[in-house]
Amino acid sequence: MQNLFSHQHAKSTWLTMRVRAGEIKTVLVVETDLTLDENDKGYHRAALTEMLEALAEFLARNKHIDSADIEMIRPASPSHGRGPRFDPLCVHHILKGF
């Protein structure tokens, strides 16, 4: 992981490219431990706002990065335990008893 953007709620960061017809953009992906849905029980508006402001300042200083995507870290699947991502297309989750 590159961890380009440093913040207490930015748990990992990396650059990726977004390619659309006629354009290529550099995007910073930020994984956070904060809940992004204001309707969720664990939502902390002040903490998220503070991280977003810090991220906006980071982007202003790093003109080569066009935008940022923020993703909430998802808990590991208890059946896999191999990392933070749950793959809904994994055969184990589609076929019962596999």
N, C-alpha and C positions, 0 to 999 in steps of 0.2 A: 504494500500500500504506500502511496506517496505522501499522504497526510500533509497536503499543501496549506490548508486552512486550519489554524490552531484555535480551538475553543473547547471549553469544558464539556459542551454537549455535542460537539462534532467528534464522533468516535472513529470515523475513518473517512478519508477523502481521496479522490483520484480524478484525473482528467479523462474525458472520453470525447468522441467526435459525434456530432449529429449531422447526418447527411440527408439533405432533402433536394428535390429537383432544383438544380442551379445554385445551391449554396452548401457550404460546409462550415459548421460552427464548432468552436471549442467549448466544452461544457464541464464545469466542475461538479462532480457528484459528491454530496455530503450525506453521510449516514449519521443520524442522530438518535439519541436515546429519549428524545422528547416526543410526546404525543402531538400529532399535527392536526387532529380533529378536535375542534373546540367543544364538541358534544361528548367527547370521551371523559371519563371520570378523572383521569390523570393529567388532564390538560393544564398547562401552566403558561398563561398568556405572557406574563412578564419575562419569563426565561426564554420563550420562543422569540419574542420581540427583540430582546437583547442579542440573541444569536443572529437574527435576521439583519439587524443593524450592523453588527460586526462583519457579517458576510458581505453586505453592500459596500462597506468601506474597503474590504479586501478586494472585491471586484473593481472598485474605482482605482485602486493602486496597481492592479494587474490587468492592463488593457488587452492583453492577448487572450484573456478568457472572456468569452462572449456572454455567458450566463451560468447559472447554477441550478441544479436539481437537488432537492432535499428529500431524502427517504428516511422513514422511521425504521430503525433496526427491528426486524421481526424475530421473535423467539425461535429457537431451534425446535424442529419437530421432535417430540419425545421418542418417536419410533426410530429416528435416525441418529440424532445427537451429533451430527457432523458439522454443525455451523449454524449461523443465524438465519439462513434462508429456508423456507418451506417451499418445496417444488410441487405444486398441485398436479402436475402432469406425471409425476413419478409413478411407475407402474404399481408400486406398493400401495399407493393411495387410491388407485383406480380399481384394481382387482383385489377384492377381499380375500384374505388368506394367502396372499403371495408373500 
